[in-house]
Amino acid sequence: MTQRAKGLWLVWVLLGAWLAGCGPSEPSLTLYPSRAVPGEEVEARLSGMGGLEARVYVGEVEAEVTAREARAVRFRVPALPGGPKPVRVVSGSQEAQGTLGLLGRVDPSRVLLRLPLGREPRLPKGFTLLRQDSLSACGFALAELGYSGEALGRALEELEAQDPAYKAHPESLWSLGGVSGGEAVGAPLAHRRGRTGKGVRVAVLDTGVDAAIPQLSGYDFVEDDPIPQDAFPGGHGTGAAGLVKEVAPDAQIVPVRVCDASGVCRASRVVRGVCWVVANRQGPTVLSLSLGGDTPVEALRLALQAALAQGLPVAAAAGNQGNQGSPAHYPAALDLPGLVAVGALEEVQGEWKPAPYSTRGTYVDLAAPGTDLDCALPGGGRGSCTGTSFATPLVAGAMALWLEAQPGLTPAQVQGRLMQSARSLPHPAQAVGAGMLDLGQAP
């Protein structure tokens, strides 16, 4: 090869390498903030793709896009369990991926700051120093900070920007075990919007409710007296009432004992209980029925029709016979507009799936977490509750939020709102109905 040919060959090699380097790069994204609570707005800053037609997925859930720009897209974090979550931004055939640290069960008003020993923290606006400890055995100091703002993820970023040695952490609220049903369905987001169930009563027809749960006067149809104390081992009605309050903390519990200490709920008592609630209702009221069986009773159907006609929506457990052929479970299987039949979900590796025990059927309207829920016990303790019985009060609490927001809704309209706002799940409607109860966006 001549010198001239060698020179031309080298030019072509260099030109090819330069052109390759100037070719289109793989799309990528940077998230700000990199950690966020459900409901917080996050910006995905894009490289190698546009954002004007972008859609965003967090986990497998499509997020609400709040703004689109040429090289960025902003979205609202959906209500999902905490932990690292994959984020995909999709525009046409292009896709960029990242990871968001989703802040699950945390106290949004408290932040932990790790900083060097002997250093006083510099705090941006919105933070106050509550306590500081020199943990010399561990080699750092720990400051507990109060936070009065709303965007917790951005606040953590701002705090760490004060000093390269700072590391900010959310105040995680751990427990001895169990799933927070209210958090899983987005109740904290509803609370931040001012929805707490204030002014609404929820009648819990069950084994009674322990006095540790704040409650109004009710009635005991087992012992025929006005003290519906929970005598069931472990406190079935107490757990149900506590879960209502987890979703609707300002709703008022009306305890109605229709089930005895062995868990038997005679139809005669349930009928009387429903009619007692109708006769004694004061203002917007919800019926929560975590009970049922395989044989329908006409008198109960008529009692529930009367309740619905008076404006009382009903949440009823779909049943726990999923492993036994899924026989129809009444009263949930009654075809009454405004009665919501509730199936149970369990969390498996970060995904919500139908619980194996949850009864399947064409009558199932909605599903909610029902497995290993953190729930109240008689005497003020905490335990773990499982069954459609405990998915049901989450829906009853959600009904209270809807009635607080729109007191004029009919029971059928409450049912419609719940089903329309449900989170779609890739499972048969016979197992999950319209999907998973979701309070992330409404009411």
C-alpha positions as CSV (number, residue, x, y, z in Angstrom):
1,M,0.0,0.0,0.0
2,T,1.4,3.4,-1.0
3,Q,1.9,6.2,1.6
4,R,-1.0,8.1,0.0
5,A,-3.3,5.0,0.2
6,K,-2.3,4.5,3.8
7,G,-3.1,8.1,4.6
8,L,-6.5,7.9,2.9
9,W,-7.3,4.7,4.8
10,L,-6.4,6.3,8.1
11,V,-8.6,9.3,7.3
12,W,-11.6,7.0,6.6
13,V,-11.0,5.1,9.8
14,L,-10.9,8.3,11.9
15,L,-14.0,9.7,10.0
16,G,-16.0,6.5,10.7
17,A,-15.1,6.6,14.4
18,W,-16.1,10.3,14.6
19,L,-19.4,9.6,12.8
20,A,-20.1,6.7,15.1
21,G,-19.5,8.9,18.1
22,C,-21.9,11.5,16.7
23,G,-24.7,9.0,16.0
24,P,-27.9,8.8,18.0
25,S,-27.2,7.7,21.6
26,E,-29.3,5.4,23.7
27,P,-32.2,7.4,25.4
28,S,-31.6,8.0,29.1
29,L,-33.2,9.8,32.0
30,T,-32.4,11.5,35.3
31,L,-35.1,11.7,37.9
32,Y,-35.5,14.7,40.2
33,P,-36.0,14.1,43.0
34,S,-34.7,10.6,43.0
35,R,-36.9,9.7,46.0
36,A,-40.5,10.6,46.4
37,V,-43.7,9.8,48.3
38,P,-46.9,8.8,46.4
39,G,-48.6,11.8,45.1
40,E,-45.4,13.9,44.8
41,E,-44.4,15.3,41.4
42,V,-41.2,14.0,39.9
43,E,-39.4,15.4,36.8
44,A,-37.7,13.0,34.3
45,R,-35.0,14.9,32.5
46,L,-34.5,13.2,29.1
47,S,-31.5,12.6,26.9
48,G,-31.7,11.1,23.4
49,M,-35.5,11.4,23.1
50,G,-38.3,13.9,23.3
51,G,-40.9,14.3,26.0
52,L,-43.8,15.9,24.2
53,E,-45.6,12.7,23.6
54,A,-44.1,10.7,26.5
55,R,-46.0,8.3,28.8
56,V,-44.6,7.3,32.2
57,Y,-44.8,3.9,34.0
58,V,-43.7,3.4,37.6
59,G,-43.5,-0.3,38.2
60,E,-46.3,-1.6,36.0
61,V,-48.6,1.3,36.8
62,E,-49.0,4.2,34.3
63,A,-48.4,7.5,36.2
64,E,-50.4,10.7,35.7
65,V,-48.3,13.1,33.5
66,T,-48.6,16.7,34.8
67,A,-46.4,18.4,32.1
68,R,-44.5,17.6,29.0
69,E,-41.6,19.5,27.5
70,A,-39.1,19.0,24.7
71,R,-36.6,17.2,26.9
72,A,-38.5,16.5,30.1
73,V,-41.7,15.1,31.5
74,R,-43.2,15.6,34.9
75,F,-45.4,13.0,36.5
76,R,-47.2,12.2,39.8
77,V,-46.0,9.2,41.7
78,P,-48.8,6.6,41.9
79,A,-49.8,4.9,45.2
80,L,-47.5,1.9,45.4
81,P,-45.7,0.1,48.2
82,G,-42.4,1.6,49.1
83,G,-38.9,0.6,47.8
84,P,-37.0,0.9,44.5
85,K,-39.3,1.1,41.6
86,P,-38.4,0.9,37.9
87,V,-39.5,4.0,35.9
88,R,-40.0,3.8,32.1
89,V,-40.6,6.9,29.9
90,V,-42.0,5.8,26.6
91,S,-42.4,7.9,23.4
92,G,-43.2,6.1,20.2
93,S,-40.6,3.4,19.7
94,Q,-38.1,5.1,22.1
95,E,-37.8,4.2,25.8
96,A,-35.7,5.5,28.7
97,Q,-35.4,3.7,32.0
98,G,-34.4,4.7,35.6
99,T,-35.1,3.8,39.2
100,L,-37.2,5.8,41.7
101,G,-36.8,5.4,45.4
102,L,-40.5,5.3,46.4
103,L,-41.0,6.4,50.0
104,G,-43.7,4.1,51.5
105,R,-44.6,4.0,55.1
106,V,-42.8,7.1,56.4
107,D,-43.6,10.1,58.6
108,P,-43.6,13.1,56.1
109,S,-43.1,15.5,58.9
110,R,-39.8,14.0,60.2
111,V,-36.4,13.6,58.5
112,L,-33.2,12.0,59.8
113,L,-29.9,13.6,58.9
114,R,-26.6,11.8,59.1
115,L,-23.7,14.2,59.5
116,P,-20.0,14.2,60.7
117,L,-19.3,14.2,64.5
118,G,-19.1,17.6,66.0
119,R,-20.8,19.4,63.1
120,E,-23.9,21.6,63.5
121,P,-26.4,21.1,60.7
122,R,-27.2,23.8,58.2
123,L,-30.9,23.6,57.5
124,P,-32.8,25.0,54.5
125,K,-36.2,26.6,54.9
126,G,-38.9,24.3,56.3
127,F,-36.7,22.3,58.6
128,T,-36.3,22.6,62.4
129,L,-33.8,20.7,64.6
130,L,-35.7,18.5,67.1
131,R,-32.8,16.5,68.5
132,Q,-29.1,15.7,67.7
133,D,-27.1,12.8,69.0
134,S,-23.3,12.1,68.7
135,L,-23.2,8.4,67.9
136,S,-19.5,8.2,68.4
137,A,-19.4,4.4,68.5
138,C,-20.8,4.4,65.0
139,G,-18.7,7.3,63.8
140,F,-21.4,9.9,62.9
141,A,-24.0,12.2,64.4
142,L,-27.7,11.8,63.8
143,A,-30.1,14.8,63.8
144,E,-33.9,14.4,63.9
145,L,-35.5,17.2,62.0
146,G,-39.1,18.5,61.8
147,Y,-40.3,19.2,58.3
148,S,-43.3,21.4,57.5
149,G,-43.3,21.2,53.7
150,E,-45.2,18.8,51.4
151,A,-42.6,17.6,48.8
152,L,-40.6,15.2,50.9
153,G,-38.4,13.9,48.1
154,R,-37.3,17.4,47.0
155,A,-36.7,18.3,50.6
156,L,-34.3,15.4,51.0
157,E,-32.4,16.6,47.9
158,E,-32.2,20.2,49.2
159,L,-31.0,19.0,52.6
160,E,-28.2,16.9,51.1
161,A,-27.2,19.8,48.8
162,Q,-26.2,21.8,51.9
163,D,-23.0,19.7,52.5
164,P,-21.4,16.8,50.6
165,A,-21.1,15.0,53.9
166,Y,-24.8,15.1,54.6
167,K,-27.1,12.1,54.0
168,A,-30.8,12.6,54.5
169,H,-33.2,9.8,55.3
170,P,-37.0,9.6,55.7
171,E,-38.3,8.7,59.1
172,S,-39.5,5.1,58.2
173,L,-42.4,3.8,60.3
174,W,-41.6,0.1,60.7
175,S,-43.8,-2.4,62.5
176,L,-43.6,-5.9,63.9
177,G,-45.1,-7.2,60.7
178,G,-48.2,-6.8,58.5
179,V,-49.2,-4.7,55.6
180,S,-50.7,-1.2,56.0
181,G,-54.0,-1.6,54.1
182,G,-54.7,2.1,54.2
183,E,-51.3,3.0,52.7
184,A,-51.6,0.4,50.1
185,V,-54.8,1.9,48.7
186,G,-53.5,5.5,48.8
187,A,-55.4,6.7,51.9
188,P,-52.6,9.0,53.0
189,L,-52.9,10.9,49.7
190,A,-56.6,11.3,50.3
191,H,-55.9,12.6,53.8
192,R,-53.5,15.2,52.4
193,R,-56.3,16.4,50.2
194,G,-58.4,16.9,53.3
195,R,-60.5,13.7,53.0
196,T,-60.8,12.0,56.3
197,G,-64.5,10.9,56.5
198,K,-65.5,13.7,58.8
199,G,-69.3,13.8,59.3
200,V,-69.8,10.3,58.1
201,R,-70.8,7.2,60.2
202,V,-69.7,3.7,59.5
203,A,-71.8,1.0,61.0
204,V,-69.7,-2.1,61.6
205,L,-71.9,-5.2,61.8
206,D,-69.6,-7.8,63.3
207,T,-68.5,-9.3,66.6
208,G,-68.6,-6.0,68.4
209,V,-65.9,-3.4,68.8
210,D,-63.5,-3.0,71.7
211,A,-63.7,0.2,73.7
212,A,-60.1,1.0,72.7
213,I,-61.5,2.1,69.3
214,P,-63.4,5.5,69.6
215,Q,-67.0,4.8,68.8
216,L,-70.6,6.1,69.1
217,S,-73.4,4.2,70.9
218,G,-74.4,1.0,69.2
219,Y,-76.3,-2.2,70.0
220,D,-75.6,-5.8,70.9
221,F,-78.1,-8.2,69.2
222,V,-76.4,-11.2,70.6
223,E,-76.9,-10.3,74.3
224,D,-79.7,-7.8,73.5
225,D,-78.1,-4.9,75.3
226,P,-76.5,-1.5,74.4
227,I,-72.9,-2.6,75.0
228,P,-71.6,-4.3,71.8
229,Q,-68.3,-5.4,73.3
230,D,-66.1,-7.6,71.1
231,A,-65.9,-11.1,72.7
232,F,-64.5,-12.9,69.7
233,P,-60.9,-14.2,70.3
234,G,-58.5,-11.8,68.6
235,G,-61.3,-9.3,68.0
236,H,-62.7,-9.6,64.5
237,G,-65.0,-6.6,64.8
238,T,-62.3,-4.5,66.5
239,G,-59.9,-5.3,63.6
240,A,-62.5,-4.3,61.0
241,A,-63.4,-1.0,62.8
242,G,-59.7,-0.2,63.1
243,L,-59.2,-0.6,59.4
244,V,-62.1,1.7,58.6
245,K,-60.4,4.3,60.8
246,E,-57.1,3.8,59.0
247,V,-58.8,4.9,55.8
248,A,-61.3,7.4,57.3
249,P,-59.8,8.5,60.6
250,D,-62.5,11.1,61.3
251,A,-65.4,8.8,60.4
252,Q,-67.5,7.8,63.4
253,I,-67.8,4.1,64.2
254,V,-71.2,2.7,65.1
255,P,-70.7,-0.8,66.6
256,V,-73.4,-3.3,66.0
257,R,-72.8,-6.8,67.4
258,V,-74.5,-9.5,65.3
259,C,-71.9,-12.3,65.6
260,D,-71.2,-14.2,68.8
261,A,-67.9,-15.1,70.5
262,S,-67.5,-18.2,68.3
263,G,-68.0,-16.2,65.1
264,V,-71.5,-17.3,64.3
265,C,-73.6,-14.5,62.7
266,R,-77.2,-15.6,62.7
267,A,-79.2,-14.1,59.8
268,S,-81.9,-12.9,62.2
269,R,-79.4,-10.8,64.1
270,V,-77.9,-9.4,60.9
271,V,-81.4,-8.4,59.6
272,R,-82.2,-6.7,62.9
273,G,-78.9,-5.0,62.9
274,V,-79.3,-3.5,59.4
275,C,-82.8,-2.3,60.3
276,W,-81.5,-0.8,63.6
277,V,-78.9,1.2,61.7
278,V,-81.5,2.5,59.2
279,A,-83.8,3.5,62.0
280,N,-81.1,5.2,64.0
281,R,-79.0,6.8,61.2
282,Q,-78.0,10.4,61.6
283,G,-76.4,11.9,58.5
284,P,-74.4,10.1,55.9
285,T,-73.9,6.4,56.9
286,V,-72.1,3.4,55.5
287,L,-72.8,-0.3,56.3
288,S,-69.7,-2.6,56.6
289,L,-70.6,-6.3,56.5
290,S,-67.6,-8.6,57.0
291,L,-69.7,-11.7,57.2
292,G,-71.9,-14.0,55.1
293,G,-72.6,-17.5,54.0
294,D,-73.7,-19.8,51.1
295,T,-77.4,-19.5,51.7
296,P,-79.3,-16.3,50.8
297,V,-82.0,-14.9,53.1
298,E,-84.8,-13.0,51.6
299,A,-85.4,-10.9,54.7
300,L,-81.8,-9.7,54.6
301,R,-82.1,-8.7,50.9
302,L,-85.2,-6.7,51.8
303,A,-83.4,-5.0,54.8
304,L,-80.4,-4.1,52.6
305,Q,-82.8,-2.8,49.9
306,A,-84.3,-0.5,52.6
307,A,-80.9,0.7,53.7
308,L,-79.8,1.4,50.1
309,A,-83.1,3.2,49.4
310,Q,-82.3,5.4,52.4
311,G,-78.9,6.3,51.0
312,L,-76.7,3.9,52.9
313,P,-74.0,2.3,50.7
314,V,-72.9,-1.2,51.7
315,A,-69.5,-2.9,51.6
316,A,-69.8,-6.7,51.9
317,A,-67.1,-9.4,52.0
318,A,-67.0,-11.6,48.9
319,G,-66.0,-14.7,51.0
320,N,-63.0,-16.8,51.9
321,Q,-63.9,-20.0,49.9
322,G,-61.6,-19.5,47.0
323,N,-59.8,-22.8,47.8
324,Q,-63.2,-24.6,48.1
325,G,-64.7,-24.1,44.7
326,S,-65.8,-20.5,45.3
327,P,-69.5,-21.0,46.2
328,A,-71.5,-17.8,46.0
329,H,-71.2,-15.8,49.3
330,Y,-74.2,-13.9,50.6
331,P,-75.1,-11.0,51.1
332,A,-72.2,-10.0,48.9
333,A,-73.6,-12.0,45.9
334,L,-76.9,-10.1,46.1
335,D,-77.4,-8.0,42.9
336,L,-78.2,-4.7,44.6
337,P,-76.9,-1.4,43.1
338,G,-74.9,0.3,45.8
339,L,-73.7,-3.0,47.5
340,V,-70.0,-3.5,46.7
341,A,-68.8,-7.0,47.0
342,V,-65.1,-7.0,48.0
343,G,-62.5,-9.5,47.1
344,A,-59.1,-9.8,48.8
345,L,-55.6,-9.2,47.5
346,E,-52.1,-10.2,48.7
347,E,-48.8,-8.7,47.9
348,V,-46.3,-11.1,46.2
349,Q,-42.9,-9.7,45.4
350,G,-44.2,-6.1,45.1
351,E,-47.2,-7.0,43.0
352,W,-50.9,-7.2,44.1
353,K,-52.6,-10.5,43.2
354,P,-55.9,-12.2,44.1
355,A,-55.5,-14.0,47.4
356,P,-55.9,-17.7,46.9
357,Y,-58.6,-17.9,49.6
358,S,-60.7,-15.0,48.1
359,T,-63.9,-16.3,46.6
360,R,-64.2,-15.7,42.8
361,G,-67.5,-14.8,41.2
362,T,-69.2,-12.6,38.7
363,Y,-70.6,-10.6,41.6
364,V,-67.1,-9.4,42.8
365,D,-67.0,-5.6,42.3
366,L,-63.7,-4.5,43.7
367,A,-60.6,-5.8,45.5
368,A,-58.5,-4.5,48.4
369,P,-55.6,-5.8,50.4
370,G,-56.7,-8.5,52.7
371,T,-53.7,-10.6,53.7
372,D,-51.5,-10.0,56.7
373,L,-52.9,-6.6,57.4
374,D,-51.6,-4.7,60.4
375,C,-54.8,-4.3,62.5
376,A,-56.1,-3.4,65.9
377,L,-56.7,-5.9,68.7
378,P,-58.9,-5.6,71.8
379,G,-57.1,-3.7,74.6
380,G,-55.2,-1.5,72.2
381,G,-52.7,-3.9,70.8
382,R,-51.8,-4.7,67.2
383,G,-51.9,-7.9,65.3
384,S,-52.2,-9.4,61.8
385,C,-55.6,-9.8,60.1
386,T,-56.3,-11.9,56.9
387,G,-59.5,-12.4,54.9
388,T,-62.0,-10.6,52.7
389,S,-63.5,-9.6,56.1
390,F,-60.5,-7.1,56.4
391,A,-60.5,-6.0,52.8
392,T,-64.1,-4.9,53.2
393,P,-63.6,-2.2,55.9
394,L,-61.0,-0.6,53.7
395,V,-63.7,-0.1,51.1
396,A,-66.2,1.0,53.7
397,G,-63.7,3.7,54.8
398,A,-63.3,4.7,51.2
399,M,-67.1,5.0,50.9
400,A,-67.0,7.4,53.9
401,L,-64.4,9.6,52.1
402,W,-66.6,9.8,49.0
403,L,-69.7,10.7,51.1
404,E,-67.7,13.4,52.8
405,A,-66.6,14.8,49.5
406,Q,-70.0,14.5,47.8
407,P,-72.7,14.0,50.4
408,G,-75.4,13.8,47.8
409,L,-74.2,10.7,46.1
410,T,-76.5,7.7,46.0
411,P,-75.2,4.3,47.0
412,A,-75.1,3.3,43.3
413,Q,-73.1,6.4,42.5
414,V,-70.6,5.7,45.4
415,Q,-70.2,2.2,43.9
416,G,-69.6,3.7,40.5
417,R,-67.0,6.2,41.7
418,L,-65.1,3.4,43.5
419,M,-65.1,1.2,40.5
420,Q,-64.2,4.0,38.0
421,S,-61.2,5.1,40.1
422,A,-59.9,1.5,40.8
423,R,-56.4,0.6,39.7
424,S,-56.6,-1.9,36.9
425,L,-55.0,-5.3,37.6
426,P,-54.0,-8.0,35.1
427,H,-56.3,-10.6,36.7
428,P,-59.8,-11.9,35.9
429,A,-62.7,-9.7,36.9
430,Q,-64.2,-12.7,38.8
431,A,-61.3,-12.3,41.2
432,V,-60.7,-8.6,41.4
433,G,-63.8,-7.0,39.9
434,A,-63.0,-3.5,38.5
435,G,-59.5,-3.7,40.1
436,M,-57.8,-2.6,43.3
437,L,-59.3,0.1,45.5
438,D,-57.4,3.3,44.8
439,L,-57.7,6.6,46.7
440,G,-54.5,8.1,45.1
441,Q,-56.3,10.6,42.9
442,A,-59.9,10.8,44.2
443,P,-62.0,11.8,46.0
